[in-house]
Amino acid sequence: MAKMLYAATMSLDGFIAGHGGDMSWLKPYFGPDPEMDGLVHRIGALLVGRRTFEGDDPNKGTEHEGAFGGAWDGPTFVLTHRVPPEPVPGVTFVDDLGSAVAAAKEAAGDKYVNILGANVARECLDAGLLDEVLVSVAPVMLGDGTRLFERPGGDNVRLERISLTQGPLSTNIWTRVLPR
């Protein structure tokens, strides 16, 4: 059965996107990283937030445009209350979390459902649906933007480290979400 994974690259000060959703800060940190490069082959479906789906792709207009530097080619489910009037090839728009997770897990089979978007990841965590978190920490501080995880006034989320690997441009921390 598919597991739910939130995987993201984060600045040292905790941001996955810069001010206004800017993703261009990532470009200097693209490069060979066995942990992150191998991840795309372990994913069976994407569960993406609407803002992330419509967001700023640092590879826009290049052969690397799209999820995982253009390497992703599989089912994508976008969680949104604003379904576009025209269909998007390869993308299914879903308006509630439970249905989106169920559809993505079914499509993923025995692989991961990778979550893209901080809000969707938080919703999955709050619903008890998030299994693992993989963060690639880049050596930069952005000062503002979208945090990896934000729940003002929230409680602690206990994690257990699965692995810690060093890529040439970042440090990867893979954790399991522990029951509350």
N, C-alpha and C positions, 0 to 999 in steps of 0.2 A: 504494500500500500504506500502511496506517495506520502512524503513528509513535506511540511511547509517550512521553507527556508527564506529568511530575510538576509540577502547578501548585498553589501554596498561598500563603496569606497568612501572613507570619512577623513576629514582633516583632523589634525591633532587636537584641535579645539572643539571637535564634535559635530561638524557640519558635513552634510552629504551634497548640498547645493549651496552656492554662494547667494549673495543678495539678489532678490528677484528671481530665484530659480536658476541663476547662471551656473552652467556646468563646464564652462571653458577652463576653469581652474584645474580640471582633471588632466588636460592634455600632456603636461610635462611628466605625468605619472603613468602614462600608458607605456607598456613595455612588456617584455617577457616576464611572466610570473607563473611557474608551474601550477601552483594552487589555484589561482584564478583562471588561468588559461584552460585547465582541465575541467573546470566547473561546468561549462556550457554543455559538455557531453553527459553530465549527470542530471541534467534538467529535462523534464518532460513537458512542462507547461510554464507559462508566466502568468502571474496575477498582478496587474498593474493598476495603479490609481489613475484617475482621469488627468490630473495635473501633470503627472509624470509622463503619461502617454502623449500629451500635447506639448510637453516641455522642450527644453533647450538641449539638443543633442550636440555635443562638442564635435562630432564627426559629420554633421549635416553637410550634404553636398559632396561627400567623398564615398569611396567604395566601402568605407568602414561605418557608414551610417546605420543606426539601429542598435538594438540591445546586444551587448557583448561585442562591441566593435563591429557589428554587422554579421557576426558569426551565428546569431540565433536565427533558426528557421523552424518554427513549430507553433503550436497553438498558443494564442495570447488571449487572455480574458481581462477586460477592462471593467473595473468596478466604478459605476457612475450612476447618477440620477438624471444625467443629460445625455441620452442616447442620440448619436448624430442621425440626421434624417437619411443619409446615404450610407450603405454598408461599406466597411473597410475590409478588403481581402485579408483572410487569415486572422481576423480579430472578431471576438464575440464580446458584445457589451452586455453587462449584467447589472441589475439595479439593487441587488441585496447581497450582503456578505456571505450568508450561508449558501445560497445558490451558486455564487461565484466560486467559493472554495470547493464545493462538491463537484462542479463541472471541471475545474482545473485539476483536481485530484484524479478524477476519472480519466481525463486526457493524459495525465502524466504517467499513469500506470504505476510501476515500481520505482520511478525516478522522483526527483524533487519537483515541487512547485516552487518556483523562485518568485518572491515578492519584490516588486519594484515600486517604491513610494513609501515615505515615512508614515503617512496617515493610514494606509492600508495595513502596514506592518503593525502599527499600534492597535488598530481595530482587531486584527487577528490575535494579537497578544491578549487584549482585553477579553476576547471571546474564548480564550483557552485553546486556540487553534495553531499557534506558532510553536514549531518544534525546535528549530535551530536558528542561530544567527552567525553569519560569517562577515566579519568586518576587516577590510583592508585599510590600514591606517597609513595615510600619506603624510610625509614630513612637511606639512605646511599648516599655517593657521589662517583662517579666513576672517574671523572676527564677527561675521554675521551670515545669516542664511537659514537654511532648513536643517534642523538638528536631526541626527540619526534617530533619536528617540526623545520625545518630549511629552510629559504628562504632568503639568503643573499641579502641585499638591498630591501627586500620585505616590504609590507605594513602591517599595523596592521590588525588582525582578531578579530573582536568583538564577544564576547561570553556572554551568559546569563546563570548564574548558575541555574541548575535544582535542584540539591541536593548536600549535603556535608555530608558524613558519615565517621565514624571512625571505621576501622577494628582493630583487635588486633595487626596487624603488619604494617599497612599502613593507609593512609587517602585517601578517594575516592572523587574525584571532578567530577560531571557529569554536562556538559554544553551543551547548544544549540548554534549552529552557527547562528549568526544574519546576515541578508542580508547586503550587502555592499552598 
